[in-house]
Amino acid sequence: MKIVQICNYIPPAKDSMGAERVVEYLSKAFVELGHEVCMKLRVDAKESPVSGVRLISEIPSDADILHFHGWEPDEYNSYNKPFVTTIHGANLHQQQNHESKKNIIAVSDFAAHMLGVSAYVHTCVDPSKFVFSDKKENYFLWMAGTDWGEGKGLFTTIRMAKTLRFNLKIAGAGKNQDNIFAIKKMCDDKIEYLGSINGQQKAEVLSKAKALILLTKLPDACPATVSESMISGTPVVGSCNGSMPELINHKTGMLVSTDAEFAKATMAISKIKPNDCRDYALQNYSYIECAKKYLKYYEDMIKCGTLKC
């Protein structure tokens, strides 16, 4: 199958570019599964981020399927090709009434219900980009774009770290300098701001954390940090909002809704086995497994014009 991945960014994906990392992981998986893949990215993108995948400026006439990441309503009609689009989570409420729901793939069951569709594939992860460790160091990790601030539970996490006196590392960057100033001001002997981390540094920090803390207050569709954490053998302490109850179970982390539950979770999280986290992530969030699910949707769209024949 000749697959065209379409996403408006300059590679490689870094920082909080979770959707863009998924594009790269899926492209790699499709190549490994024997398919031909092209990527149509921003016009100023210079180099393909995936070996065996070429950048294109025009849609090939022999393309079998177009896969948009995010919505590009001004473009899809002109190509006259079967297409799907993955809505990765930003502004889900703005997509709820889109006329072409038959083409939409969500990234969780939660997001699918919000969008009024049935098709979904969870946010995937490439295990080779991360480090597994069953030996944890004495710190928790908050990791997201700092512009989200309290939307991702940033300041609640800092407040609880100060109250409970646990070690906390904060990783992420953003354009809102007020948030970054506030983070730095609240750092002390137990709270450290790492700034932007990527690549090997990110993999190491994730793998050694006692847990990732994600007390999101948003209708998060499927945060990439959840699968990245689990593939590293690191459990997740999450809120009960958005897709978190769908992603976290008794083998991979703990869900909390009050300060008291959070305090108990920080003390009990070491009972979660790193191997269980990784095994679950490999079975459910691996880029190969997720690519196979997308391929079935592609086949149905090509054959029947819908995501489920």
Stockholm file with secondary structure:
# STOCKHOLM 1.0

chainA/1-309         MKIVQICNYIPPAKDSMGAERVVEYLSKAFVELGHEVCMKLRVDAKESPVSGVRLISEIPSDADILHFHGWEPDEYNSYNKPFVTTIHGANLHQQQNHESKKNIIAVSDFAAHMLGVSAYVHTCVDPSKFVFSDKKENYFLWMAGTDWGEGKGLFTTIRMAKTLRFNLKIAGAGKNQDNIFAIKKMCDDKIEYLGSINGQQKAEVLSKAKALILLTKLPDACPATVSESMISGTPVVGSCNGSMPELINHKTGMLVSTDAEFAKATMAISKIKPNDCRDYALQNYSYIECAKKYLKYYEDMIKCGTLKC
#=GR chainA/1-309 SS CEEEEECCSCSSCCTTCHHHHHHHHHHHHHHHTTCEEEEECCTTCCSCSSTTCEECSSCCTTCSEEEEESCCHHHHHHHCSCEEEECCSTTHHHHTTCTTGGGEEBSSHHHHHHHTCCCBCCCCBCGGGSCCCSCCCSCEEEESCGGGGGGGTHHHHHHHHHHHTCCEEEECCCSCHHHHHHHHHHCCSSEEEEECCCHHHHHHHHHHCSEEEECCCSCCSCCHHHHHHHHTTCCEEECSSTTHHHHCCTTTEEECSSHHHHHHHHHHGGGSCHHHHHHHHHHHTBHHHHHHHHHHHHHHHHHHSSSCC
#=GC SS_cons         CEEEEECCSCSSCCTTCHHHHHHHHHHHHHHHTTCEEEEECCTTCCSCSSTTCEECSSCCTTCSEEEEESCCHHHHHHHCSCEEEECCSTTHHHHTTCTTGGGEEBSSHHHHHHHTCCCBCCCCBCGGGSCCCSCCCSCEEEESCGGGGGGGTHHHHHHHHHHHTCCEEEECCCSCHHHHHHHHHHCCSSEEEEECCCHHHHHHHHHHCSEEEECCCSCCSCCHHHHHHHHTTCCEEECSSTTHHHHCCTTTEEECSSHHHHHHHHHHGGGSCHHHHHHHHHHHTBHHHHHHHHHHHHHHHHHHSSSCC
//
